[in-house]
Amino acid sequence: MSNYSGFTPLENPGDLINKMKYDLNRMKSEPSNSYAAFDFFVTTEHMLDWVFPNDRTQRTNMRQQNYILQVVSHIANGAKHFEATSSHHTSVDDLEFSQGGFSSNSFSSDAFDPSSFQFSGLTVKLSDGQSKLAIDLADEAYEFWCRFLSSNS
């Protein structure tokens, strides 16, 4: 049996949400950095394990009741295992990664709003027919966990 818990300095769900924020900021500053997206979604998938370490039923129920957790799980497990083959992964149809010819920092915000354009990054095609930017899903997942932790502390 191991004598440690966490991964110093990551020792509790609050620490893990700080890592999520760090990875989210990396995604925002480098939309074409697939490492940052991988880190964010894999970290976020494991928040349930940290919040409910000894309650598999609670983890399963929470994921089933929250679409964003289903999407995160599908993306994270697909990333970790190269494909998400488990039968409960039904929320994502495909991922598309594009590296555009321009950086979002290439143009002056005085000319137009560069944040309104997606020059590169990961797009997630959901099973309901929608396509969403991974950064938007990451924002949604991060906000979900912030609300959950603040309401349960």
Z-matrix of the N, CA and C atoms (Angstrom, degrees):
N
C 1 1.447
C 2 1.523 1 109.59
N 3 1.303 2 116.41 1 138.60
C 4 1.457 3 122.46 2 -178.22
C 5 1.527 4 111.32 3 -75.00
N 6 1.322 5 115.80 4 152.36
C 7 1.463 6 121.14 5 -179.77
C 8 1.519 7 113.85 6 -103.93
N 9 1.323 8 118.38 7 10.78
C 10 1.455 9 119.01 8 -179.65
C 11 1.517 10 110.45 9 -128.45
N 12 1.313 11 114.30 10 160.73
C 13 1.459 12 120.38 11 173.62
C 14 1.523 13 107.37 12 -133.61
N 15 1.310 14 115.28 13 150.61
C 16 1.456 15 119.29 14 -177.95
C 17 1.510 16 111.61 15 76.13
N 18 1.287 17 114.89 16 -164.72
C 19 1.459 18 122.35 17 179.12
C 20 1.523 19 104.82 18 -145.08
N 21 1.315 20 115.80 19 86.99
C 22 1.456 21 123.00 20 -170.78
C 23 1.513 22 111.22 21 -41.85
N 24 1.301 23 120.62 22 128.46
C 25 1.455 24 128.61 23 4.65
C 26 1.532 25 114.28 24 -89.15
N 27 1.312 26 118.76 25 14.81
C 28 1.461 27 121.76 26 177.94
C 29 1.527 28 108.35 27 -88.73
N 30 1.334 29 115.28 28 104.44
C 31 1.459 30 118.40 29 -173.64
C 32 1.522 31 114.15 30 -126.07
N 33 1.342 32 117.54 31 -10.77
C 34 1.460 33 119.70 32 -178.09
C 35 1.531 34 109.13 33 -153.84
N 36 1.326 35 117.82 34 170.25
C 37 1.476 36 119.73 35 -178.04
C 38 1.529 37 113.98 36 -56.87
N 39 1.326 38 118.06 37 -32.80
C 40 1.466 39 120.35 38 176.93
C 41 1.519 40 112.12 39 -63.49
N 42 1.321 41 116.03 40 -38.54
C 43 1.461 42 120.29 41 176.38
C 44 1.518 43 110.99 42 -67.18
N 45 1.334 44 116.34 43 -38.98
C 46 1.464 45 119.77 44 -179.63
C 47 1.525 46 111.11 45 -67.44
N 48 1.339 47 117.15 46 -35.20
C 49 1.468 48 118.52 47 178.05
C 50 1.526 49 110.04 48 -68.63
N 51 1.323 50 117.28 49 -31.03
C 52 1.469 51 119.71 50 174.77
C 53 1.530 52 110.40 51 -65.30
N 54 1.331 53 117.59 52 -37.92
C 55 1.460 54 120.57 53 175.52
C 56 1.525 55 110.41 54 -65.90
N 57 1.318 56 116.70 55 -40.06
C 58 1.466 57 120.24 56 176.47
C 59 1.527 58 109.95 57 -57.35
N 60 1.326 59 116.47 58 -45.80
C 61 1.469 60 120.75 59 -179.93
C 62 1.524 61 110.45 60 -62.36
N 63 1.309 62 117.26 61 -41.33
C 64 1.465 63 121.97 62 177.85
C 65 1.528 64 110.07 63 -59.45
N 66 1.341 65 116.22 64 -48.45
C 67 1.469 66 120.36 65 -179.58
C 68 1.528 67 111.40 66 -67.18
N 69 1.317 68 117.58 67 -36.73
C 70 1.462 69 121.70 68 176.57
C 71 1.532 70 110.31 69 -62.33
N 72 1.306 71 117.04 70 -43.05
C 73 1.470 72 120.32 71 177.27
C 74 1.529 73 111.28 72 -63.65
N 75 1.329 74 116.95 73 -36.61
C 76 1.474 75 120.09 74 175.13
C 77 1.526 76 110.09 75 -62.92
N 78 1.327 77 117.14 76 -42.15
C 79 1.466 78 120.36 77 178.53
C 80 1.523 79 111.01 78 -61.93
N 81 1.317 80 116.20 79 -41.13
C 82 1.467 81 120.23 80 -178.52
C 83 1.523 82 111.63 81 -69.26
N 84 1.314 83 116.75 82 -37.30
C 85 1.467 84 118.75 83 -177.77
C 86 1.527 85 112.21 84 -80.38
N 87 1.332 86 116.78 85 -22.99
C 88 1.469 87 121.44 86 179.73
C 89 1.532 88 109.34 87 -137.74
N 90 1.330 89 117.45 88 78.30
C 91 1.473 90 119.83 89 -175.04
C 92 1.522 91 114.42 90 -59.14
N 93 1.305 92 118.51 91 -22.20
C 94 1.464 93 119.87 92 -179.61
C 95 1.535 94 112.24 93 -95.68
N 96 1.325 95 117.90 94 9.25
C 97 1.459 96 121.86 95 179.22
C 98 1.532 97 108.93 96 -86.80
N 99 1.329 98 116.46 97 97.18
C 100 1.463 99 120.18 98 -178.37
C 101 1.529 100 111.27 99 -68.25
N 102 1.326 101 118.89 100 -22.69
C 103 1.460 102 120.61 101 176.91
C 104 1.531 103 110.31 102 -64.40
N 105 1.317 104 116.49 103 -42.13
C 106 1.463 105 120.41 104 179.94
C 107 1.525 106 110.34 105 -64.01
N 108 1.339 107 117.41 106 -42.51
C 109 1.463 108 120.84 107 178.63
C 110 1.539 109 109.93 108 -64.06
N 111 1.312 110 117.23 109 -44.62
C 112 1.465 111 121.48 110 177.29
C 113 1.525 112 109.26 111 -56.01
N 114 1.332 113 116.48 112 -51.82
C 115 1.467 114 120.76 113 -178.04
C 116 1.522 115 111.34 114 -58.94
N 117 1.339 116 116.93 115 -43.50
C 118 1.458 117 119.60 116 -178.95
C 119 1.528 118 111.28 117 -62.16
N 120 1.330 119 117.41 118 -52.40
C 121 1.453 120 119.87 119 -173.83
C 122 1.529 121 112.58 120 -69.18
N 123 1.315 122 118.30 121 -36.14
C 124 1.467 123 120.27 122 177.74
C 125 1.533 124 109.85 123 -69.07
N 126 1.318 125 117.43 124 -42.87
C 127 1.466 126 120.54 125 176.69
C 128 1.522 127 110.62 126 -60.46
N 129 1.316 128 116.15 127 -47.06
C 130 1.458 129 121.22 128 -176.18
C 131 1.529 130 111.37 129 -64.87
N 132 1.318 131 117.20 130 -37.64
C 133 1.465 132 120.96 131 177.10
C 134 1.526 133 110.85 132 -57.63
N 135 1.321 134 117.13 133 -34.01
C 136 1.463 135 119.85 134 -175.66
C 137 1.523 136 114.10 135 -87.34
N 138 1.321 137 117.59 136 -0.93
C 139 1.464 138 119.16 137 176.87
C 140 1.533 139 110.45 138 -59.41
N 141 1.324 140 117.68 139 -38.91
C 142 1.473 141 119.77 140 178.08
C 143 1.529 142 111.49 141 -58.24
N 144 1.326 143 116.89 142 -39.33
C 145 1.466 144 120.79 143 178.91
C 146 1.525 145 111.23 144 -64.33
N 147 1.324 146 115.83 145 -34.97
C 148 1.462 147 119.56 146 -178.59
C 149 1.521 148 111.63 147 -78.40
N 150 1.317 149 117.14 148 -34.51
C 151 1.463 150 120.97 149 -179.27
C 152 1.533 151 110.88 150 -76.68
N 153 1.335 152 116.63 151 -38.98
C 154 1.467 153 122.16 152 -179.00
C 155 1.533 154 109.97 153 -125.45
N 156 1.332 155 117.43 154 67.19
C 157 1.468 156 119.56 155 -172.35
C 158 1.528 157 114.55 156 -63.99
N 159 1.304 158 117.97 157 -26.28
C 160 1.463 159 120.55 158 -175.61
C 161 1.522 160 112.60 159 -118.16
N 162 1.331 161 117.12 160 20.47
C 163 1.460 162 119.47 161 -175.29
C 164 1.529 163 110.75 162 -136.26
N 165 1.313 164 115.15 163 81.45
C 166 1.473 165 121.04 164 -179.32
C 167 1.528 166 111.57 165 -59.63
N 168 1.329 167 116.65 166 -37.79
C 169 1.467 168 120.65 167 -179.85
C 170 1.522 169 110.67 168 -61.96
N 171 1.326 170 117.26 169 -43.76
C 172 1.471 171 120.97 170 178.79
C 173 1.531 172 110.57 171 -64.10
N 174 1.318 173 117.27 172 -40.85
C 175 1.473 174 120.55 173 178.48
C 176 1.525 175 109.94 174 -62.13
N 177 1.325 176 116.48 175 -46.11
C 178 1.471 177 121.06 176 -179.79
C 179 1.522 178 110.95 177 -63.49
N 180 1.318 179 117.18 178 -46.12
C 181 1.469 180 120.96 179 -179.76
C 182 1.524 181 112.06 180 -61.91
N 183 1.320 182 116.17 181 -42.91
C 184 1.463 183 119.18 182 -179.54
C 185 1.516 184 111.02 183 -63.99
N 186 1.319 185 117.09 184 -41.64
C 187 1.461 186 120.49 185 179.04
C 188 1.537 187 110.17 186 -64.41
N 189 1.318 188 117.28 187 -42.50
C 190 1.463 189 121.22 188 -179.45
C 191 1.524 190 111.91 189 -64.91
N 192 1.320 191 118.02 190 -29.44
C 193 1.460 192 122.52 191 -176.48
C 194 1.529 193 113.75 192 -90.35
N 195 1.316 194 118.37 193 -7.10
C 196 1.464 195 121.11 194 -174.76
C 197 1.525 196 110.15 195 -131.82
N 198 1.323 197 114.59 196 108.68
C 199 1.461 198 120.70 197 -175.65
C 200 1.528 199 112.53 198 -56.74
N 201 1.319 200 118.13 199 -39.65
C 202 1.467 201 119.85 200 -178.36
C 203 1.531 202 110.46 201 -63.07
N 204 1.333 203 118.00 202 -33.61
C 205 1.457 204 120.10 203 177.85
C 206 1.525 205 111.05 204 -71.13
N 207 1.318 206 117.62 205 -31.94
C 208 1.461 207 121.50 206 175.66
C 209 1.532 208 110.29 207 -65.94
N 210 1.331 209 115.52 208 -43.85
C 211 1.466 210 120.35 209 179.76
C 212 1.529 211 110.12 210 -64.16
N 213 1.329 212 116.53 211 -47.09
C 214 1.465 213 120.64 212 179.02
C 215 1.524 214 110.41 213 -58.51
N 216 1.323 215 117.04 214 -44.83
C 217 1.456 216 121.06 215 -179.40
C 218 1.522 217 111.23 216 -61.49
N 219 1.321 218 116.19 217 -43.14
C 220 1.461 219 120.56 218 -179.31
C 221 1.536 220 110.37 219 -63.95
N 222 1.323 221 116.88 220 -47.04
C 223 1.470 222 120.56 221 179.84
C 224 1.530 223 110.52 222 -63.77
N 225 1.333 224 116.95 223 -47.71
C 226 1.469 225 120.96 224 -176.39
C 227 1.524 226 111.66 225 -63.52
N 228 1.310 227 117.11 226 -44.91
C 229 1.461 228 119.27 227 -178.88
C 230 1.517 229 111.68 228 -71.03
N 231 1.327 230 117.03 229 -34.12
C 232 1.457 231 119.75 230 173.67
C 233 1.521 232 111.11 231 -63.67
N 234 1.332 233 116.35 232 -38.38
C 235 1.467 234 120.59 233 179.37
C 236 1.529 235 111.11 234 -70.06
N 237 1.321 236 116.80 235 -45.93
C 238 1.466 237 120.52 236 -177.03
C 239 1.524 238 112.52 237 -67.30
N 240 1.328 239 116.13 238 -37.79
C 241 1.458 240 120.40 239 -172.88
C 242 1.528 241 112.90 240 -110.06
N 243 1.327 242 116.86 241 10.65
C 244 1.469 243 125.21 242 179.82
C 245 1.519 244 112.96 243 71.91
N 246 1.312 245 118.11 244 -19.13
C 247 1.458 246 122.36 245 170.89
C 248 1.523 247 107.16 246 -160.73
N 249 1.315 248 114.96 247 147.24
C 250 1.461 249 120.71 248 179.84
C 251 1.523 250 107.77 249 -96.89
N 252 1.316 251 116.31 250 99.73
C 253 1.461 252 120.50 251 -173.59
C 254 1.523 253 113.81 252 -98.99
N 255 1.305 254 118.06 253 -10.35
C 256 1.457 255 120.38 254 -179.41
C 257 1.532 256 109.74 255 -64.54
N 258 1.307 257 116.41 256 141.92
C 259 1.468 258 121.35 257 -174.16
C 260 1.535 259 113.69 258 -64.39
N 261 1.322 260 118.25 259 -20.38
C 262 1.469 261 118.89 260 179.61
C 263 1.535 262 112.61 261 -81.49
N 264 1.303 263 118.33 262 -7.75
C 265 1.469 264 120.94 263 177.43
C 266 1.524 265 109.47 264 -86.03
N 267 1.328 266 115.01 265 94.05
C 268 1.468 267 120.20 266 -177.04
C 269 1.525 268 112.54 267 -127.70
N 270 1.317 269 118.77 268 4.79
C 271 1.462 270 120.70 269 -172.35
C 272 1.525 271 114.60 270 -89.69
N 273 1.329 272 118.54 271 -18.30
C 274 1.462 273 121.79 272 -176.44
C 275 1.532 274 109.07 273 -120.96
N 276 1.327 275 115.79 274 129.22
C 277 1.460 276 120.64 275 176.26
C 278 1.518 277 112.31 276 -90.20
N 279 1.342 278 116.30 277 -37.53
C 280 1.459 279 118.49 278 -175.04
C 281 1.518 280 109.46 279 -164.76
N 282 1.315 281 115.46 280 162.58
C 283 1.458 282 123.66 281 173.03
C 284 1.516 283 107.31 282 -124.24
N 285 1.312 284 115.72 283 140.39
C 286 1.459 285 120.62 284 174.64
C 287 1.507 286 108.29 285 -126.90
N 288 1.297 287 115.31 286 131.12
C 289 1.459 288 121.09 287 177.99
C 290 1.512 289 108.42 288 -113.99
N 291 1.313 290 115.74 289 127.47
C 292 1.467 291 118.66 290 178.63
C 293 1.517 292 109.49 291 -128.61
N 294 1.308 293 114.20 292 142.77
C 295 1.454 294 120.69 293 172.17
C 296 1.512 295 106.28 294 -115.70
N 297 1.318 296 114.59 295 101.64
C 298 1.450 297 119.72 296 -178.26
C 299 1.516 298 112.04 297 -71.63
N 300 1.307 299 114.46 298 171.83
C 301 1.452 300 120.28 299 -178.35
C 302 1.511 301 113.86 300 -80.38
N 303 1.332 302 116.76 301 -8.89
C 304 1.451 303 120.03 302 -176.67
C 305 1.513 304 110.61 303 -128.45
N 306 1.284 305 115.52 304 148.68
C 307 1.451 306 121.76 305 171.13
C 308 1.521 307 107.97 306 -89.25
N 309 1.335 308 116.76 307 150.70
C 310 1.461 309 119.68 308 177.76
C 311 1.521 310 111.14 309 -65.61
N 312 1.326 311 118.36 310 -12.97
C 313 1.464 312 122.23 311 177.77
C 314 1.528 313 112.23 312 -93.64
N 315 1.338 314 117.82 313 4.25
C 316 1.459 315 121.78 314 -174.68
C 317 1.522 316 114.02 315 -75.31
N 318 1.312 317 116.69 316 -20.30
C 319 1.452 318 120.12 317 -173.63
C 320 1.513 319 111.02 318 -122.52
N 321 1.303 320 115.72 319 149.79
C 322 1.452 321 121.31 320 178.48
C 323 1.520 322 110.39 321 -72.61
N 324 1.328 323 116.19 322 137.11
C 325 1.457 324 119.73 323 177.60
C 326 1.528 325 111.06 324 -69.76
N 327 1.347 326 117.44 325 -12.21
C 328 1.466 327 120.43 326 175.16
C 329 1.534 328 110.98 327 -70.81
N 330 1.335 329 117.03 328 -28.81
C 331 1.463 330 121.31 329 -178.11
C 332 1.526 331 111.03 330 -79.62
N 333 1.316 332 116.85 331 -43.26
C 334 1.459 333 123.05 332 176.66
C 335 1.516 334 107.90 333 -165.86
N 336 1.302 335 116.15 334 171.48
C 337 1.452 336 120.88 335 -177.92
C 338 1.529 337 109.69 336 -84.35
N 339 1.329 338 118.35 337 102.65
C 340 1.459 339 119.77 338 -177.24
C 341 1.524 340 113.29 339 -64.90
N 342 1.337 341 117.86 340 -21.48
C 343 1.462 342 119.13 341 179.95
C 344 1.524 343 112.03 342 -71.20
N 345 1.335 344 117.10 343 -13.43
C 346 1.460 345 119.77 344 179.64
C 347 1.526 346 111.69 345 -82.25
N 348 1.315 347 117.38 346 -4.05
C 349 1.459 348 121.62 347 -179.66
C 350 1.522 349 109.44 348 -115.38
N 351 1.319 350 116.84 349 139.79
C 352 1.454 351 121.10 350 174.05
C 353 1.519 352 107.23 351 -105.09
N 354 1.301 353 116.49 352 105.21
C 355 1.453 354 120.64 353 -177.05
C 356 1.524 355 111.72 354 -83.66
N 357 1.309 356 117.29 355 -32.19
C 358 1.453 357 120.34 356 180.00
C 359 1.510 358 108.77 357 -161.40
N 360 1.316 359 114.97 358 164.98
C 361 1.444 360 119.95 359 176.30
C 362 1.503 361 112.45 360 133.15
N 363 1.305 362 114.64 361 -166.06
C 364 1.446 363 123.01 362 -173.99
C 365 1.522 364 110.30 363 -101.79
N 366 1.324 365 115.93 364 129.13
C 367 1.459 366 122.45 365 174.19
C 368 1.517 367 107.62 366 -112.92
N 369 1.323 368 115.65 367 134.86
C 370 1.456 369 122.00 368 -178.84
C 371 1.520 370 108.08 369 -108.12
N 372 1.314 371 115.85 370 123.04
C 373 1.464 372 121.42 371 175.82
C 374 1.515 373 107.24 372 -94.49
N 375 1.321 374 114.99 373 112.21
C 376 1.461 375 121.02 374 -176.83
C 377 1.520 376 110.73 375 -83.49
N 378 1.307 377 116.26 376 157.96
C 379 1.465 378 120.89 377 -177.40
C 380 1.525 379 112.31 378 -69.12
N 381 1.335 380 117.75 379 -15.78
C 382 1.463 381 119.96 380 177.42
C 383 1.533 382 112.01 381 -85.67
N 384 1.326 383 117.12 382 6.82
C 385 1.455 384 121.81 383 177.29
C 386 1.516 385 114.61 384 95.85
N 387 1.315 386 118.26 385 -12.39
C 388 1.461 387 121.34 386 179.15
C 389 1.524 388 110.70 387 -78.56
N 390 1.311 389 115.03 388 152.62
C 391 1.458 390 121.97 389 169.14
C 392 1.517 391 106.84 390 -117.99
N 393 1.326 392 115.85 391 131.25
C 394 1.458 393 120.70 392 -179.78
C 395 1.518 394 109.04 393 -131.76
N 396 1.298 395 114.87 394 146.25
C 397 1.458 396 119.50 395 173.67
C 398 1.522 397 109.10 396 -69.60
N 399 1.314 398 116.06 397 139.28
C 400 1.464 399 120.45 398 179.08
C 401 1.522 400 110.84 399 -57.98
N 402 1.319 401 117.35 400 -34.92
C 403 1.458 402 119.87 401 179.92
C 404 1.525 403 111.10 402 -63.52
N 405 1.332 404 117.31 403 -35.70
C 406 1.468 405 120.37 404 177.69
C 407 1.525 406 110.95 405 -69.46
N 408 1.325 407 116.89 406 -40.31
C 409 1.464 408 120.22 407 176.28
C 410 1.527 409 110.35 408 -65.90
N 411 1.327 410 116.74 409 -37.92
C 412 1.462 411 120.89 410 177.75
C 413 1.529 412 110.44 411 -63.52
N 414 1.321 413 117.08 412 -44.06
C 415 1.473 414 120.59 413 176.09
C 416 1.525 415 110.46 414 -57.61
N 417 1.331 416 116.11 415 -45.82
C 418 1.460 417 121.13 416 -178.96
C 419 1.533 418 111.16 417 -62.51
N 420 1.313 419 117.08 418 -43.63
C 421 1.463 420 121.09 419 179.58
C 422 1.529 421 111.05 420 -66.00
N 423 1.320 422 116.44 421 -42.74
C 424 1.468 423 120.17 422 179.13
C 425 1.520 424 110.58 423 -61.66
N 426 1.337 425 116.68 424 -45.60
C 427 1.469 426 120.83 425 179.05
C 428 1.526 427 111.10 426 -63.77
N 429 1.322 428 117.47 427 -38.66
C 430 1.465 429 121.06 428 176.38
C 431 1.527 430 110.32 429 -55.29
N 432 1.339 431 115.86 430 -50.81
C 433 1.460 432 119.18 431 -176.68
C 434 1.523 433 112.35 432 -70.07
N 435 1.311 434 117.73 433 -34.08
C 436 1.476 435 119.50 434 174.89
C 437 1.515 436 110.68 435 -60.93
N 438 1.335 437 116.45 436 -46.89
C 439 1.479 438 120.25 437 178.81
C 440 1.530 439 110.42 438 -62.86
N 441 1.331 440 116.16 439 -45.16
C 442 1.462 441 119.22 440 -177.94
C 443 1.521 442 111.03 441 -61.34
N 444 1.326 443 117.93 442 -48.61
C 445 1.457 444 120.29 443 -177.82
C 446 1.524 445 112.29 444 -65.30
N 447 1.342 446 116.38 445 -38.08
C 448 1.471 447 117.97 446 -179.49
C 449 1.538 448 111.54 447 -70.59
N 450 1.321 449 117.92 448 -31.05
C 451 1.465 450 120.10 449 179.90
C 452 1.520 451 112.47 450 -83.32
N 453 1.323 452 117.96 451 -11.49
C 454 1.464 453 121.95 452 -178.48
C 455 1.526 454 112.53 453 -118.00
N 456 1.320 455 116.34 454 22.90
C 457 1.467 456 117.70 455 -179.70
C 458 1.511 457 110.96 456 -109.23
